[in-house]
Amino acid sequence: MKWNGKVFLPLVCLVLTTGMGAAQQWGPAQLQSPAPLHVNGQILMDTGQPVFEPVSVAFVCGGHTLQVTRTDLKGYFQFDFGTGPHANMDMSFSDDAPIPWVTNSLNLPQSCELEVMVPGYQPLLKTISELGIDSGLDSEIDVGPLQLERIAGVVGSAISANSLLVPSGARKEFDKGDKEVRSNHLELATQHLERAVAEYEKYAAAWNELGVIYSENRDVEKSRQAFGKAIAADPHYIPPYVGLAALELRNEEYESAVETAGRALELDPRVGLASFIQAAANFKLNRLDSAEKSARDAEEEPYQNIPELHVLLAAIFMAKQDGPNAAAQMRAYLKEFPQGKFAGQMKTELKQIEQSTGERR
């Protein structure tokens, strides 16, 4: 039996490392509450300074990502539940599984977690245990400052050292561009970011964001050039390598995608989306053992829950004529993402495997 489906190779990997993704990939579940709840805090560098680029903070309950927001350029973030989407919401990260305990009241588990996953830094987790109370009043929880910690021996980072050297005028333009990206005003965002790099040519973070936007607009060459300028400005800055590798993957430049993703992994071997890109590119090149290895590497890393990973592994195992392992990946996808983009395809393919092998579960 041959694999009949198409493996989805999204560009969502850009958002993981930039924190400024413009496109919605999965809509987040929303808490419907008569009493708004606000959770806020601040993310600090290992030096004690506020993070000087936007980083993503996830609100996770029961193993599901409920919302993801981004810090501002002073490191502050806020989650707003029961008030509708808020300005900082990063729609790109929410997984597509339903949240079974979301009801018409603030019916939360006893505790949830804030998760900050920044390549080059240890995963930062903060448990919030005051969530089981619904007083009917507007509530606010301040988690205080949360400090990142560098991973020993890892030279790469998702926060560019050059951002410390940015002149105030360029930083203001970057801030304006960031706000426009959050509002999905990409044309205005592009104008501000182009002004930022015009004032400070080595502004790696701004070049990277331009690469993301150009890619969203399908301007391949401008995107490629912007990512290249970001890498030239700061060779230890991970996001543009991942962004460029994703661009190459989408453009069917599979050998280049494998190589560029490998450069990201040299900077930090735990960047799961770089491994995912390598796996997808190797799969397209029919290097099935290499594809499986990279996909398994991606599966072990903490930086992002990738629904498509199960789909890709299923495709790899089907290409290897390994029906049982392919079926296991399909079942895992359906369990974790029953309403996911590939649920229908996974059900169809799983049924075919079960019919061909006589296996039912």
C-alpha positions as CSV (number, residue, x, y, z in Angstrom):
1,M,0.0,0.0,0.0
2,K,1.4,3.4,-1.0
3,W,1.0,6.7,0.8
4,N,-1.7,8.7,-1.0
5,G,-1.7,12.0,1.0
6,K,0.2,15.2,0.7
7,V,2.5,16.2,3.6
8,F,1.8,19.7,4.7
9,L,5.0,21.7,4.9
10,P,4.0,25.0,6.5
11,L,6.0,28.1,7.1
12,V,4.9,28.2,10.8
13,C,8.5,27.5,11.8
14,L,9.2,31.2,11.3
15,V,7.0,32.3,14.1
16,L,8.6,30.1,16.7
17,T,11.9,31.9,16.6
18,T,10.8,35.4,15.6
19,G,7.8,35.9,17.8
20,M,6.3,38.2,15.1
21,G,4.5,35.8,12.8
22,A,1.8,37.5,10.9
23,A,-0.4,34.7,9.6
24,Q,-2.9,32.7,11.7
25,Q,-2.2,29.0,11.5
26,W,-4.5,27.6,14.2
27,G,-7.2,29.6,16.0
28,P,-6.8,29.5,19.8
29,A,-9.5,28.3,22.0
30,Q,-11.1,31.2,23.9
31,L,-12.3,31.2,27.5
32,Q,-15.8,32.4,27.7
33,S,-16.1,34.1,31.1
34,P,-18.4,36.6,32.7
35,A,-15.5,37.8,34.8
36,P,-12.3,38.7,32.8
37,L,-9.0,37.2,33.9
38,H,-5.7,39.0,33.2
39,V,-2.3,37.3,33.6
40,N,0.7,39.4,33.2
41,G,4.5,39.5,33.8
42,Q,7.9,40.3,32.4
43,I,10.6,38.2,30.7
44,L,14.2,39.1,31.5
45,M,17.5,38.1,29.9
46,D,20.0,36.1,31.8
47,T,21.7,39.4,32.5
48,G,18.6,40.7,34.3
49,Q,17.8,43.1,31.5
50,P,14.3,43.0,29.9
51,V,14.3,41.0,26.6
52,F,15.0,43.4,23.8
53,E,13.2,41.5,21.1
54,P,9.6,40.1,21.2
55,V,9.5,36.5,22.6
56,S,6.5,34.3,22.7
57,V,4.9,33.2,26.0
58,A,2.4,30.3,25.9
59,F,-0.5,29.8,28.4
60,V,-0.9,26.0,28.7
61,C,-3.6,24.1,30.6
62,G,-4.1,20.3,30.6
63,G,-1.4,19.8,28.0
64,H,-3.1,22.2,25.5
65,T,-1.9,25.6,24.4
66,L,-4.8,28.0,25.2
67,Q,-3.2,31.2,24.0
68,V,0.2,32.5,23.0
69,T,1.2,36.1,23.4
70,R,4.3,38.1,22.7
71,T,6.3,40.4,24.9
72,D,6.8,44.1,24.0
73,L,10.3,45.6,23.7
74,K,10.5,46.0,27.5
75,G,9.7,42.4,28.1
76,Y,6.1,42.8,29.3
77,F,3.3,40.4,28.4
78,Q,-0.4,40.0,29.3
79,F,-3.0,37.4,28.7
80,D,-6.6,38.5,28.7
81,F,-9.4,35.9,29.0
82,G,-13.1,36.7,28.8
83,T,-12.4,40.0,27.0
84,G,-11.9,38.8,23.4
85,P,-8.5,38.7,21.5
86,H,-6.0,41.1,22.8
87,A,-3.4,43.2,21.0
88,N,-0.4,41.0,21.8
89,M,-2.0,37.6,20.8
90,D,0.2,35.5,18.6
91,M,-2.3,33.3,16.8
92,S,0.4,31.2,15.2
93,F,1.2,29.0,18.1
94,S,-2.1,27.7,19.4
95,D,-2.6,24.0,18.7
96,D,-5.7,22.8,17.0
97,A,-7.0,20.4,19.6
98,P,-10.2,21.3,21.5
99,I,-9.9,22.3,25.1
100,P,-12.4,20.0,26.8
101,W,-12.8,22.0,30.0
102,V,-13.6,25.4,28.4
103,T,-17.2,26.2,29.2
104,N,-19.3,29.3,29.6
105,S,-17.8,30.1,32.9
106,L,-14.2,30.4,34.1
107,N,-13.9,26.7,34.7
108,L,-10.1,26.2,34.8
109,P,-8.1,23.4,36.2
110,Q,-6.4,24.1,39.6
111,S,-3.2,25.1,37.8
112,C,-1.9,26.0,34.4
113,E,1.6,26.9,33.2
114,L,3.3,29.7,31.4
115,E,5.9,28.3,28.9
116,V,8.7,30.4,27.3
117,M,10.7,28.4,24.7
118,V,13.5,30.5,23.2
119,P,16.2,28.7,21.2
120,G,19.6,29.1,23.0
121,Y,17.9,29.3,26.4
122,Q,16.6,26.7,28.9
123,P,12.8,26.2,28.7
124,L,11.2,28.5,31.2
125,L,8.1,27.2,33.0
126,K,6.0,29.0,35.6
127,T,3.1,27.2,37.3
128,I,0.0,29.4,38.1
129,S,-2.0,27.7,40.8
130,E,-4.6,30.4,41.7
131,L,-6.9,29.6,38.7
132,G,-9.6,27.4,40.4
133,I,-11.6,30.4,41.8
134,D,-14.4,32.1,39.9
135,S,-15.4,35.0,42.1
136,G,-17.5,36.7,39.3
137,L,-15.1,39.7,39.6
138,D,-12.4,41.0,37.3
139,S,-9.2,39.2,38.3
140,E,-5.6,39.9,37.7
141,I,-2.6,37.6,38.4
142,D,0.9,39.1,38.2
143,V,3.6,36.4,37.9
144,G,6.4,38.9,38.3
145,P,9.7,38.9,36.4
146,L,10.7,35.5,34.8
147,Q,14.4,35.2,33.9
148,L,15.8,33.3,31.0
149,E,18.9,31.1,31.4
150,R,21.4,30.4,28.6
151,I,22.2,26.8,27.7
152,A,25.8,26.0,28.5
153,G,27.8,25.3,25.3
154,V,25.1,26.5,22.9
155,V,26.5,29.4,20.8
156,G,23.2,30.3,19.0
157,S,20.3,32.4,20.2
158,A,16.9,33.5,19.1
159,I,17.7,36.9,20.5
160,S,20.3,38.9,18.5
161,A,23.2,40.4,20.4
162,N,23.1,43.3,17.8
163,S,19.7,44.4,19.2
164,L,21.6,45.9,22.2
165,L,23.5,48.2,19.8
166,V,20.5,49.6,17.9
167,P,20.1,53.4,17.8
168,S,16.9,54.7,19.3
169,G,15.4,55.8,16.0
170,A,15.8,52.4,14.5
171,R,14.4,50.7,17.6
172,K,11.3,53.0,17.5
173,E,10.7,52.0,13.9
174,F,11.1,48.3,14.8
175,D,8.6,48.8,17.7
176,K,6.1,50.4,15.3
177,G,6.6,47.6,12.8
178,D,6.1,45.0,15.5
179,K,2.8,46.6,16.5
180,E,1.6,46.7,12.9
181,V,2.5,43.0,12.5
182,R,0.4,42.2,15.6
183,S,-2.5,43.9,13.9
184,N,-1.7,42.1,10.6
185,H,-1.0,45.4,8.8
186,L,1.9,44.0,6.9
187,E,2.3,46.9,4.4
188,L,2.7,49.4,7.2
189,A,4.9,47.0,9.1
190,T,7.2,46.6,6.1
191,Q,7.6,50.4,5.8
192,H,8.6,50.8,9.5
193,L,11.0,47.8,9.4
194,E,12.6,49.0,6.1
195,R,13.2,52.4,7.9
196,A,14.8,50.5,10.8
197,V,17.3,48.7,8.7
198,A,18.0,51.9,6.7
199,E,19.1,53.6,9.9
200,Y,20.9,50.5,11.3
201,E,22.1,48.1,8.6
202,K,23.1,45.4,11.1
203,Y,19.7,45.2,12.7
204,A,19.4,41.4,12.3
205,A,16.0,41.2,14.0
206,A,14.5,43.7,11.7
207,W,16.0,42.0,8.6
208,N,14.6,38.7,9.9
209,E,11.1,40.2,10.3
210,L,11.3,41.6,6.8
211,G,12.2,38.2,5.5
212,V,9.1,36.8,7.3
213,I,6.8,39.4,5.7
214,Y,8.3,39.1,2.3
215,S,7.8,35.4,2.5
216,E,4.2,35.8,3.5
217,N,3.7,38.0,0.4
218,R,5.4,35.3,-1.7
219,D,8.3,37.6,-2.7
220,V,10.9,34.9,-2.6
221,E,13.9,36.8,-3.7
222,K,13.4,39.7,-1.3
223,S,12.7,37.3,1.5
224,R,15.9,35.3,0.7
225,Q,17.9,38.6,0.6
226,A,16.5,39.8,3.9
227,F,17.2,36.5,5.7
228,G,20.7,36.6,4.2
229,K,21.3,40.1,5.5
230,A,20.1,39.0,9.0
231,I,22.6,36.1,9.0
232,A,25.4,38.4,7.8
233,A,24.6,40.9,10.5
234,D,24.6,38.2,13.3
235,P,25.8,34.7,12.3
236,H,24.8,33.3,15.7
237,Y,21.2,34.5,15.4
238,I,19.0,31.4,14.8
239,P,15.7,32.7,13.4
240,P,16.9,33.7,9.9
241,Y,18.4,30.3,9.3
242,V,15.1,28.6,10.1
243,G,13.2,31.2,8.1
244,L,15.4,30.7,5.1
245,A,15.3,26.9,5.4
246,A,11.5,27.1,5.4
247,L,11.5,29.3,2.4
248,E,13.7,26.9,0.5
249,L,11.5,24.0,1.5
250,R,8.4,25.7,0.2
251,N,10.3,26.6,-2.9
252,E,11.2,22.9,-3.4
253,E,15.0,23.6,-2.9
254,Y,15.3,20.5,-0.8
255,E,19.1,20.2,-0.7
256,S,19.4,23.8,0.3
257,A,16.7,23.4,3.0
258,V,18.6,20.5,4.5
259,E,21.8,22.4,4.6
260,T,20.4,25.7,6.0
261,A,18.4,23.9,8.7
262,G,21.6,22.0,9.6
263,R,23.3,25.4,10.1
264,A,20.5,26.3,12.6
265,L,21.0,23.0,14.4
266,E,24.8,23.7,14.6
267,L,23.9,26.8,16.6
268,D,21.4,24.9,18.8
269,P,20.7,21.2,18.2
270,R,17.4,21.5,20.1
271,V,15.5,23.6,17.6
272,G,12.8,21.1,16.8
273,L,11.5,23.0,13.8
274,A,14.9,22.9,12.1
275,S,14.8,19.2,12.5
276,F,11.3,19.1,11.1
277,I,12.4,21.0,8.0
278,Q,15.3,18.6,7.5
279,A,13.0,15.7,7.9
280,A,10.5,17.1,5.3
281,A,13.2,17.9,2.8
282,N,14.9,14.5,3.2
283,F,11.5,12.9,2.7
284,K,11.0,14.8,-0.5
285,L,14.5,13.6,-1.6
286,N,13.5,10.0,-0.7
287,R,16.2,9.8,2.0
288,L,13.8,7.9,4.3
289,D,16.2,6.9,7.0
290,S,17.6,10.5,7.3
291,A,14.0,11.8,7.3
292,E,12.9,9.5,10.1
293,K,16.0,10.4,12.2
294,S,15.3,14.1,11.8
295,A,11.6,13.7,12.5
296,R,12.4,11.7,15.7
297,D,14.8,14.5,16.7
298,A,12.1,17.0,16.3
299,E,9.7,14.9,18.3
300,E,12.0,15.0,21.3
301,E,12.5,18.7,21.4
302,P,10.5,21.1,23.6
303,Y,10.3,24.2,21.3
304,Q,7.0,23.6,19.7
305,N,4.2,21.2,19.4
306,I,4.0,20.5,15.6
307,P,0.8,18.7,14.6
308,E,2.3,18.0,11.1
309,L,5.1,15.9,12.7
310,H,2.8,12.9,13.1
311,V,1.6,13.4,9.5
312,L,5.2,13.5,8.2
313,L,6.2,10.4,10.2
314,A,3.2,8.6,9.0
315,A,4.2,9.4,5.4
316,I,7.8,8.3,6.0
317,F,6.6,4.9,7.4
318,M,4.2,4.4,4.6
319,A,7.0,5.1,2.1
320,K,8.9,2.4,4.0
321,Q,6.0,0.0,3.7
322,D,5.7,0.0,7.5
323,G,2.0,0.0,8.1
324,P,1.9,-0.6,11.8
325,N,4.2,2.4,12.7
326,A,2.3,4.6,10.2
327,A,-1.0,3.6,11.8
328,A,0.5,4.5,15.3
329,Q,1.4,8.0,14.0
330,M,-2.1,8.5,12.5
331,R,-3.7,7.4,15.8
332,A,-1.4,9.7,17.7
333,Y,-2.4,12.6,15.5
334,L,-6.1,11.9,15.8
335,K,-5.8,11.6,19.6
336,E,-3.9,14.9,20.0
337,F,-5.6,16.9,17.2
338,P,-9.1,15.3,16.6
339,Q,-10.2,18.5,14.8
340,G,-6.9,19.1,13.1
341,K,-6.3,20.0,9.4
342,F,-5.4,16.4,8.6
343,A,-8.0,14.6,10.7
344,G,-10.0,13.5,7.7
345,Q,-7.0,12.3,5.8
346,M,-5.6,10.5,8.8
347,K,-8.9,8.7,9.3
348,T,-9.1,7.6,5.6
349,E,-5.5,6.4,5.5
350,L,-5.8,4.6,8.9
351,K,-9.0,2.8,7.7
352,Q,-7.1,1.6,4.6
353,I,-4.3,0.3,6.7
354,E,-6.6,-1.5,9.0
355,Q,-8.5,-3.0,6.1
356,S,-5.3,-4.2,4.5
357,T,-3.9,-5.8,7.6
358,G,-7.1,-6.9,9.4
359,E,-6.1,-4.7,12.4
360,R,-8.7,-2.8,14.3
361,R,-8.1,-0.6,17.4
